[in-house]
Amino acid sequence: MIDDRHARGSARPPGGGPRSVLPDEPSGAFDRNDPLLGAWIERRFTIIERMAQGGMGKVYKAVQSPMGRIVALKVLSPLSGEGRKDEFHQRFFLEAATAARLVHPNTVTVYDYGNSGDLYYIVMEFLDGTNLRRILNDERRLHPVRVRHIAMQICRSLQEAHGIGVIHRDLKPENIIVLDTATHRDHVKVVDFGLAKAFRGEGAALHITGEGLAIGSPTYMAPEQILGDPISPATDVYALGTLLFEMLTGDAPFAGRSPHDTLMGHVHEPPPTLPSRLADRPLHPGWQPLVGKCLAKDPADRFHGMDELLAALKVLPGPSPASRPSTAPALPHPGSSAPAAPSRPAPASILPHPALRASPAFARHVPTRLVVAAVTAAIVVALALAAMWLAWHR
């Protein structure tokens, strides 16, 4: 759902005529290898650009009519076979309806969903941001204060999802979108609940990928997910632990020569410690037990939910999201703390503007200002005394 490029154009079909998914004649501006480019779906969504493609489907940039809103449109294809198509249809609408209930500011908004024949689609808000994978590729590892800020927002998104009985199951850097990077506010959106599974409530046994299948990204999958065991909110806690480890160190905790080696590392190998990967950078001691608990093999040994993990993150040093500056400051040492504020601050009315107080010119001219003030006071006192003397002698 991220696109840094400009749209190549849009095909607005004429009014009237039967409902159509594909255009009769795609515009030459589109890539003819993808028949959906230029399509007018349900007479409401004009596809103008393909943005991403994966094993579960494709994501397009589209225009919603008649409001002209830019949206991200994800297209899924049902499994082959009539019986499997019927099952897919039922599961798709169950999970799409569940995803549409997610309204947290740190979760991508689902506007609409449906199908036209064998084409199933989900319409979401279009996010003009950068995914965490690209940020890590550029910066390799992030400052702990920034890691904490991003992780707390992911926790809040998943708090809501877990609260209605939904597990994401595919947390990875590509599914974490960071907005406002230019202002360093780092507003996070969690996307792609396409692999989500209901773990309680009505229809808990239904999920698009079918029972017993280990679906996800090998680098971020929990042991129980790999082994096909029951999953729970602790499964997302484990995945977030791998993200924390990678953001802090620049490397995933388990990265074998093959996907199979990586999966077996999650299942059998103890997770590496943060200090073992950060010999050149001091780290607050609170990070290791937190990440280590997230990466416990047994789900019962992890944080029981995002509430507990969020509370543990709040204890670590760093500004709260509300107090993050709009421009990039010089970050403090990971273990340092901000100086205590004075118990009785001076009234703002007698202090110069903060920018002026911080300027070298202000510091350089403080003595001159004091001299001028003293001279002025002396003159006032002398004039007052002279006036009193004249009044007395009259």
SVG drawing of the C-alpha trace seen along z (x, -y; Angstrom):
<svg xmlns="http://www.w3.org/2000/svg" viewBox="-27 -77 60 107">
<polyline fill="none" stroke="black" stroke-width="0.4" points="0.0,0.0 3.0,-2.3 3.7,-4.0 6.3,-6.7 5.6,-6.9 3.0,-9.0 0.1,-7.2 0.5,-6.5 -3.1,-7.4 -6.6,-6.2 -9.2,-4.7 -12.7,-6.0 -15.2,-3.8 -18.3,-5.5 -21.6,-5.3 -24.1,-2.6 -23.6,1.0 -23.2,4.2 -21.0,4.5 -17.4,5.3 -14.2,6.2 -11.8,6.0 -11.9,3.1 -12.7,4.0 -9.5,2.3 -6.8,1.5 -5.1,-1.8 -1.7,-1.7 -0.3,-3.6 -0.7,-0.4 1.4,2.7 -0.5,5.1 1.0,8.1 -1.4,7.4 -5.0,7.4 -6.3,5.7 -4.4,2.5 -7.1,0.0 -9.9,2.3 -13.1,0.8 -14.2,3.0 -17.9,2.9 -18.2,-0.4 -16.5,-2.0 -12.8,-1.3 -10.5,-2.1 -7.1,-0.4 -4.3,-2.6 -1.1,-1.0 0.2,2.2 2.1,1.6 3.0,5.0 2.7,8.7 3.0,11.7 1.9,15.3 -1.5,14.3 -2.4,11.8 -1.6,8.4 -2.0,4.8 -3.0,2.0 -3.4,-1.7 -6.9,-2.6 -9.4,-5.5 -12.7,-5.2 -15.7,-6.7 -17.5,-9.0 -15.5,-10.7 -12.2,-10.4 -10.4,-9.0 -7.1,-7.2 -7.2,-3.7 -5.2,-0.6 -7.0,2.4 -5.8,5.9 -6.9,8.7 -7.0,12.4 -7.7,15.4 -9.6,18.4 -8.1,21.9 -8.9,24.2 -11.7,26.7 -15.4,26.0 -15.4,27.2 -12.4,25.2 -13.8,22.1 -17.0,22.3 -14.8,22.6 -12.6,19.7 -15.7,17.6 -17.1,18.2 -13.7,17.6 -12.9,14.5 -16.1,12.7 -15.7,13.8 -12.2,12.5 -12.8,9.4 -15.7,8.4 -13.4,9.0 -10.6,6.8 -13.1,4.1 -13.9,3.8 -10.3,2.7 -10.4,-1.1 -7.3,-1.9 -5.2,-4.8 -2.2,-2.5 -4.1,0.0 -4.8,-0.4 -8.4,-1.2 -10.5,1.2 -13.1,-0.8 -14.8,2.0 -14.6,5.6 -16.4,7.9 -16.1,10.1 -16.9,9.9 -16.9,13.5 -13.7,15.2 -12.0,11.9 -12.1,11.1 -10.9,7.7 -10.3,5.7 -10.2,1.8 -8.0,0.0 -6.7,-3.4 -3.7,-4.4 -0.7,-5.0 1.9,-7.5 4.8,-6.3 7.8,-3.9 7.8,-0.4 10.0,0.7 12.0,2.9 13.2,0.0 14.1,-2.0 16.2,0.9 17.8,1.3 18.8,-2.3 19.8,-2.6 20.4,1.0 19.6,0.5 17.6,-2.2 18.2,-4.1 16.5,-2.4 14.3,-5.5 12.9,-5.2 12.6,-1.4 10.5,-1.9 8.3,-4.5 7.6,-2.3 7.0,0.9 4.6,-0.8 2.4,-1.8 2.5,1.8 1.4,3.0 -1.6,0.7 -2.7,1.8 -2.5,5.4 -4.2,4.7 -7.4,3.9 -7.1,6.9 -6.5,9.3 -9.4,7.7 -11.8,8.8 -10.2,12.2 -7.9,11.7 -4.2,12.7 -2.1,11.1 0.2,14.1 2.4,12.2 4.1,9.4 7.3,8.4 9.0,5.2 7.1,5.1 3.8,5.0 4.8,2.0 4.3,-1.3 5.9,-4.4 4.4,-7.8 5.9,-11.2 9.5,-10.1 10.5,-13.5 9.3,-15.1 10.6,-12.2 7.2,-11.6 7.2,-8.0 3.4,-7.4 3.0,-3.6 0.3,-1.7 0.1,2.1 -1.1,3.5 -2.0,6.8 -4.2,8.8 -4.8,11.1 -3.3,14.0 -5.2,13.1 -7.0,15.9 -9.8,15.7 -8.8,17.5 -12.1,17.2 -15.7,16.5 -18.0,17.4 -16.2,19.0 -13.0,19.5 -12.1,22.5 -12.3,20.7 -9.3,19.0 -8.4,18.5 -5.2,20.6 -6.9,23.7 -6.3,25.7 -2.9,27.0 -0.9,25.0 2.2,23.1 1.7,19.8 3.8,16.7 7.3,15.4 10.1,17.8 12.2,15.1 9.4,13.9 7.4,17.1 6.8,18.4 7.7,22.0 4.1,23.1 3.2,21.5 5.9,23.5 4.9,26.8 1.2,26.3 0.3,26.1 -2.5,23.8 -1.7,20.1 -2.6,17.3 -1.8,13.6 1.6,14.9 2.3,15.8 2.2,12.1 4.3,11.3 7.0,13.6 6.9,12.0 7.2,8.5 10.1,9.8 12.0,10.7 11.2,7.2 12.6,5.6 15.7,7.7 16.2,6.7 15.5,3.0 18.0,2.8 20.8,4.9 20.3,4.7 20.0,8.5 17.2,11.0 17.7,13.4 17.5,16.4 18.7,16.3 19.8,19.7 21.2,20.5 17.8,21.7 14.2,21.0 14.2,24.5 17.3,23.7 15.7,20.5 12.5,22.3 14.5,24.9 16.4,22.2 13.1,20.8 12.1,24.2 15.3,25.6 18.0,22.9 18.1,20.5 17.7,16.9 21.0,14.9 21.3,12.1 21.3,8.5 24.7,7.8 26.2,10.6 25.2,8.6 25.9,5.1 29.5,5.3 30.1,1.8 27.1,0.1 25.9,-0.1 22.3,0.7 20.0,0.1 19.9,3.4 16.1,3.4 16.0,4.4 17.5,7.9 15.0,9.4 12.1,7.8 13.2,9.1 14.3,12.4 10.8,12.9 9.2,12.2 11.4,14.8 10.7,17.6 10.0,21.0 7.0,21.8 4.1,19.3 3.3,19.5 6.8,18.0 6.2,14.9 4.2,11.8 0.6,13.0 -0.6,10.2 0.2,6.8 -1.0,5.1 1.9,6.6 4.4,6.0 3.3,2.3 3.7,1.8 7.2,3.2 8.1,0.9 6.9,-2.1 9.4,-1.5 12.3,-1.7 14.0,-5.2 12.8,-7.4 10.3,-10.2 6.6,-9.3 5.1,-9.5 3.3,-12.7 6.5,-14.5 8.6,-13.5 10.1,-16.5 9.1,-17.6 12.7,-17.8 15.5,-15.3 17.3,-16.1 20.6,-14.9 19.5,-11.6 20.6,-11.0 22.8,-8.1 20.6,-4.9 21.2,-4.7 21.0,-8.4 18.0,-10.2 16.8,-13.7 17.9,-16.3 15.2,-17.0 13.1,-20.1 13.4,-22.8 10.7,-22.5 9.6,-26.1 10.3,-27.3 10.6,-31.0 7.5,-32.7 7.6,-32.6 6.8,-36.3 10.3,-37.2 12.2,-34.8 13.3,-35.5 12.1,-33.2 13.8,-29.8 15.4,-30.2 16.9,-33.5 18.1,-32.0 19.9,-29.2 21.7,-31.6 25.3,-32.5 24.4,-36.2 22.2,-36.2 24.9,-34.7 27.4,-37.2 25.2,-40.2 24.0,-39.3 26.6,-41.5 25.7,-44.5 22.0,-44.1 22.7,-44.0 24.8,-47.2 22.1,-49.0 19.5,-47.9 21.6,-49.1 22.3,-52.5 18.6,-53.0 17.6,-52.1 20.2,-54.6 18.9,-57.4 15.3,-56.8 16.3,-56.8 18.3,-60.1 15.4,-61.8 13.1,-60.7 15.4,-62.1 15.8,-65.4 12.1,-65.8 11.7,-65.2 14.4,-67.8 12.8,-70.4 9.4,-69.8 10.9,-70.1 12.5,-73.4 9.5,-75.0"/>
</svg>
